């Protein structure tokens, strides 16, 4: 009993499921007898034909199946004998709605058995939109072909660099038949001078990367060898599912020839006009030249006189600047030779010699730096720099490590507290120190009383960090008419006569600021003082700690019994190195050129070598090459009077571990030796 109920329920569910699928199918479904009488239809069939369900069930399928005379073929006729034998058919045909309108359909016909009866099921899909689109496409293709074939303009298409279509005009303009063109690259008949351009543009168009449309003129060579000028307009189209280049081409040879003739005619007329104009203007030009010459001669005379005055004053001042420290050096050197000098006298004389030597070196460096700046060969070396350390040093009036000529009644201030921690930026320490030193020295020279102050602030512009340094004073100030000239050579604040100094300091500052990618500005008033502001970019992120100077105490005991060979041909320089290292415990052996050094190395290897670059017999470059071949791990320190950054880079690239430049600094020498020995 239970089983019978289960089957009945299953049948009921199957019935309702099938009925639901039938009623709500998207396509029309007609169910007929083998005679074609409509037994049932779904909602889609009612919507397609406009008949009600009841009307349908009183009709035969033949009543709505029609054949427009032009469409009647074996493929779209119903063969009822075939259907009665159960054969499945697919066909394109037409149905007629209740309002007598006819529409195309695609019919899928199957024969099914149901309760012992044979039924025919028609599944019908309205294809009106597809048929309309196909007809429109056929019409468009026909129209395109008629237009292209009757067009006087060459219309051609290429794909994969080969022509795939050309109309009659394309054959006429090129001289090739269509069959010949379809075997050619699109660029084969382009003039050789223009072929690379056409290939490039053609491939870009094929890939869709060219401008749309792309227009230009160029010459071609026909099959008969005739050169023709053509005007081309091209675009990219889809052909057989892939990009292709479609171009229209016009023969513009006659226009080009006319343009050339017109151009020649215009040139001839222009030349004739120029001759007339030149003749008419000769007298005016001669008069104008005479006037201009007189003006230029006057200006040149003034400039020459000013230049001579500045150069004479500069040379006289430079002579004074050089002779002053030289006088002290030579004078105190002779005094040191006297007998019975006290320790205090000796220390005083040595201090004067050192200070004068430093002053002379600064003068020489200024001359070299301005020469390098003007020759554009001065390089920068970026590294972490503690700007607090620099500012503390240049404002230390008591110790005055840079020898600024501070007056007794001048207060020197640093705008940052001595308790501030180190602040590092990435820049060139030597050049930044030189900039601030020159500004401080300038302030010291022209400030007799009042205050000189140096400091900085951080600003951000265009997503970059800049450090703006300033040096202000309450000195003489600069007259307005000289403020735009103050950074020129030999100019000193608009003073009529040169004061102490060589007149190069601010010119060097301007050149170095430009080299660092910064800017400099000036605010000044006569009798009130001046403020120089220097903006320097912070070029990178600085690791914490940045870098600290070495502590001299760390050298005590470190160098005991270390052996160092010194290759130096200059006896004074060799003696200086020996004296600098005398109290360190280092064992020194001296040779005068590279050949002697190599012979000494064969006997015993030292802990390090100090190598001069400019030596006789075997120079430093030849020597380091020989050392690296035989002793690749031996520490070598180059020491030379060559001081340019590119020279330093070349020396290090040759194989030296470190580099120090003359004049030697004792602290730097000790620190460098320790570095290569660690």
Buried (B, 14 or more C-beta within 10 A) or exposed (E): EEEEEEEEEEEEEEEEEEEEEBEEBEBBBBBBBBEBBBBBBBBBBBEBBBBEEEBBEEBEBBBBBBBEEEBEEEEBEBEBEEBEEEEEBEBBBBBBEEEEEBBBBBBBBBBEEEEEEBBBBBBBBBBEEEBEEEEEEEEEEEEEEEEBEEBEBBBBBBBEBEBBBBBBBBBBBBBBEBEBBBEBBBBBBBBEEBBEEBBEBBBBBBEEEBEEBBEEEBBBBBEEEEEBBBBBBBBBEEBEEEBBBBBBBBBBBEEBEEEEEEEEEEEEEEEEEEEEEEEEEEEEEEEEEEEEEEEEEEEEEEEEEEEEEBEEBBEEBBEEBBEBBBEBBEBBBEBEEEEEBEEEBEEBBEEBBEBBBBBBEBBEEBBEBBEBBEEEEBBBEEBBBBBBBBBBBBBBBEEBEBBBEBBEEBEBEBBBEEEEEBBBBBBBBBBBBBBBBBBBBBBBBBBEEBBBBBBBEEEEEEEEBBBBBBBBBBBBBBBEEBBEEBBEBBBBBBBEEBEBBBBBBBBBBBBBBEBBBBBBEBBBEBEEBBBBBBBBBBBEEBEEEBEEEBEEEEBEEBBEEBBBBBBBBBEEBBEBBBEBBEEBBBBBEBBBBBBBBBEBBEEEEBBBBBBBBEBEEBBBBBBBEBBBEEBEEBBBBBBBEBBBBEBBEBBEEBBBBBBBBBEBEEEEBBBBBBEBBE
